[in-house]
Amino acid sequence: MLGNNLPNAREVINLYKSNNIKRMRLYDPNQQALQALRGSNIEVILGVPNDQLQNLANPSKAQSWVQSNVAAYWPSVRFRYIAVGNEVPPSSSLARFVLPALVNVFNAVRSAGLESRIKVSIAIDMTLIGVSYPPSAGAFRGDVRSYLDPIIGHLAWARTPLLANIYTYFSYSGNPRDISLPYALFTSPSPIVWDQGRGYQNLFDAMLDSLYSALEKAGQGGLEVVVSESGWPSAGGFGTSVDNAATYLSNLIKHVQKGTPKRPGKAIETYLFALFDENQKSGPELERHFGLFSPNKQPKYQLHFGGGRHWDIASKEYNATFPLKSDM
């Protein structure tokens, strides 16, 4: 984890259990975390760090990685997805390794006999969308299609969801003239956008539906999407506050059970970012203020993840990411 004041792995697992959080996202195979997860019954998204992609483009190294970090812990650790890379820019030097690493890790999971239990995907951000308004016009940028089309083609063939990190905060803070705060926080009393008879009262739905539309235009309209990160910072930038973060997170938890206007009635598997504020995270100040909990394990907001304890939330559909790093 990118903090020098954070709880140890065992304390974190106990915090998950006491808050009835059933799923976790790990951004790399931290061995302390994986040991602590044994027998916890918490489902895990396990990340392949971007700096390992070139290594795992070698099939034998992918086999070794899966044996050491997945098969060695299964079934006492319940892996749900493996995310091969996170938000890799298509223009970066690493982009050419994503597809071979994805295929190699998939093949390694299949060799271990786990392909029906563990899905192998990648996590993208929304900068790959070139057109997002209106949602029905959603389309990927032309310059990313050669990178992305083979990847989503593989995911469709493997019947595996695409992981997408979706933040209304960054869209709002980057364009507050055209995007209102209520639209970004799920507090608009009526639809702000009408698109082909569908009314959009919140930006989250519009962003996710624009991604569905982009997948359709790329020939993969049947691909499911898992929202692998979403959150709102409580300090450090424009539009940040404890009240705004609490409003966004609580409304998101309630909302994801309902689906989007394009795909209504289908709960959206969504992961909150992040469990703790991380005082050593690089980048703008706001990056250090996404936590649901303070380092002393006290909640920053009154969020309840279990059915019947304030909001009736299906824990299997709502989760919190916990970014454990290898320098924990």
N, C-alpha and C positions, 0 to 999 in steps of 0.2 A: 504494500500500500504506500502511497506517496504522502506519508505523514510520519512524524516522529513521536506522536502522542496517542496512538491508536491502540485499541484492545488487541489481545492475541487471538489466534485463530479459534481456540476453544471457546473463548468468551463470545466471539462473533457468532458461532454456531448456536450457543445458548440464547443469544439475543434474537436470532432468527426464530428459534423455537418458541420463545416467550411471546413473540409477536405474531405467531402463526403464519410466518412467511415460508412458503413451500418451495420456492425456487431461487436460485442464485446464479449470477453470472460471474465467472472468473476470467480475467483477461490473460492469464497465463497459468501453466500447470505448477503453481506453487505447492511444493511437497507438504509443507506444514498444513496448508489449507486442505489438501486432499486427504491427508491422514485424519484431520479433525472431522471431515465430512463422513468418514466411514460409519455406517450404521445410523446416520442421521435421518435418512429418508428424504433429504432435500434433493430436488432435481437440479441439475447443473448444466449451464452452458459453459463449456470449456473453450478458452480462446487459444489459438495459435498466434503468438505475437508476430507482428509484421516483420521483425528482423529474423524470423525463422523461416519465412516463406521460401527464400532461395534454397535453404538447406532441404526443405521438404519437397522441393521439386525433383529431388532424387528419390525414386521409389523405395529403395532399401532404407534410407534415412526416415522416410515417412512410416515405414513398417516399425522401425525401432522406436520412433516417437510414440506411436499408438500403443505399442507393447508396454513401454515404460510409464506412460502417463494416463492410459485409459484401461487397457486390459488388466494391468497389474492391480487396479483398484476395483474393477467390476466384479461382482454386482454390489459390493458393500457401499460403493459410491454410485449414485444413480445419474449417470450422464444422460442428458436429453439431446443436446446438440453439441457439435464441435464447430466453432466459428473460425474458419481458416482465413485469418486476417481481419482487420477492423479499419474501415474507412480508408482503404488504400486508394490514393489518387490515381486515376488511370494514366496520368502523365508521368508518374514517378518511375524510377528505375526498378521498383519492386513489382510493378503491375504485371509484367510478363511472366512472373512466377506464380501468380494467384491461381490460374486455372490448373496448371500441372500439380501444384500442391494440393488443391481441392480434390482433384481426381485421385491422387496418390493416397491421401488420407482416407478418402472414401473406400478405395480398394483395400487399404490396411484394416479398416473397420470391418469390411466384408470378409476379409481373410480370417478375422478373429471371430466370425460368426455373429456379429452384433449389428448388422446393417438394418435389421427390423426394429432394433431398440434405440439406436443412436443415429441421428441424422447429421450429415456433414454439410455445412453451408458456409456463406460468407456474410459479413455485416457491411452494409453500405451506408453512406449518408445521403442527404437529399440534394447535395450539390450536383449529383448526376442527372437530376431532372432539369431539362432545359426550358420546358413550358409547364407551368403548374396552374395557370388560371385561364379559363375556369377549369375545375377538376376534370371534366370530361375531355378536355384538350391536352391533358397531361402527356408528356413525351420526354424520353431521354434525350440528352444533348447528342447532336450528331457526331461529335468527336469522341464519344465514349462507347458508341455502339459496337465497334470492332472488339473492344475489351469486354463489354458486358454481355453481348448476345450469346457467345459460347458458354459463359458461366451460367446464365439463367436457363439456357438450353439443357445443360447438364442437370441443374436442379430440378427442372421439370421432368426429365427422364428418370431421375432418382426419386421423384415424388417427395421432394424436400422443400420446406419453406425458405424464402429469402428473408434474411434478417435485415432490418432497416432501423437506423437511429433517427428518430423524428423529434425535433424540438421546435415548438411554436415560439419559444422565447427568442431564438435567434432570428426568426423571420420577423417577429414583431419589432425587436430592438433595431433591426437593420432597415425597417421601413415603417416607422410609426405614423407617418402621414397617411398611408393607405391602409394600414392594418390597425384596428382599434384594440385597446387592451382588453375590453370585454370579449371580443372575438377570440383572442388568444387564450383567455382564461376560462372559457366555457360559461361565461356569465351573461352573454347577450340574451335578451328576453325573446328575441325573434330572429328568423333567418336574416343573415347579412348578404348572402350570395344565393341566387337562384340559378340553377344550371340544369337544363333539360327536365324541368319539373321537380328537381330535387332541391330542397332547401337546406342551406348550411348555416347552422348557428355557431359553429366553432371552427377554428383554423385547423385543429388536429384532424378532423374528418376530411377537410378539404385537401390537406397535404397527403393523407393516406389514400384517398380516392384518386388523387392525381398520380400516385405511384401505381395503383391498380390500372389506371388508364394507360400509363406508359408501358406497363407489362403487356397489356392487350395489343398495343400498337407494335410491340416487338415480337408478337406472335406467341406470347406466353400468358394469356389471360387466365389460365387455370392455376397459376402459381399462387400459393398462399404466402402471406407476409406475416412475420412475427416482428413486433416493435421491440427491438432489443435494447433500446435506451430511450427514455424520455424524462424530462425533469425541468426544474426552474430554479435558478440560483437565488439565494436569499440576500445577497449583498454583492457589492463590487462592480456594478455596472448600471446602465440605463434600465429602468423598469424593474430592478431587483429590489425585493423587500421580503421580509418574513411573511407578511400578509399575502403578497402576490404568490409566493411559492406555496404557501399553505392552500390557497384557493385553487391554484392549478392542480396540485397533487391530489387533493381530495376530490375535485371534480373529475379528474382523469380516472381515478379509481372507480368511481361510480359509472362513468360514461362507457368504459371499454366493454362492459357487459352487453351493450346495446348494438354494437356494430356501427357501420357508417351508412350514409344515404345510398351509396352504391351497393353495399353488401349488408343490408339491415338484418338484425336478429342474430348475427353471428359474432359471438364474443371475440375480442381481439386480444390475443396473448401479448402481454405488454410488460416490460421490465422497467422499473423506476431506477433512475440514476441520480444519486448514488447512495450507498449506505451511510458513509461518513463524510464530513468536511475533511479535506486533505490539505494540510498546511504547507506541504512541500511540492504541491503540483505546480508545474510550470505553466506559463501563459498568462493571460489577463487575470486580474484579481478575482473576477467572478468565478473562474474555474475552481477556486478553492472553497466554494460555498454552495455546492450542490447536494450536500449531505442531508439525509433524513434524520440523522442522529448526530449529536455532538460527540466528540471523542470520549467523553465520560459515560457514554451510552444512554444519556438522557435524550428523549425525543424532542426534536425542534418543533414538531407539529403534532396535532392530535389526529394521527392516521391509524386506522384499524384495518387489518388485512384479513381477519377471520370472519366467517359468517356469523351474524347475530350479535356482534360486539359493537355496534354503533351503526355501521352500514352492513347490509347483507351482501357480502362480497364473496364470490367463489374463489377461494385461495388458489385453486389450480389455474386460474386465468390471470391472476395479478401477482406480481413478483417485484423484488427489488434487486438491482444489480449490486454486487459487492466487489469492487475492483481490487482484488488482491494482486499485488505485484511481487516479483521474485525478490525484491529487497525488503520484504516484510520482516 
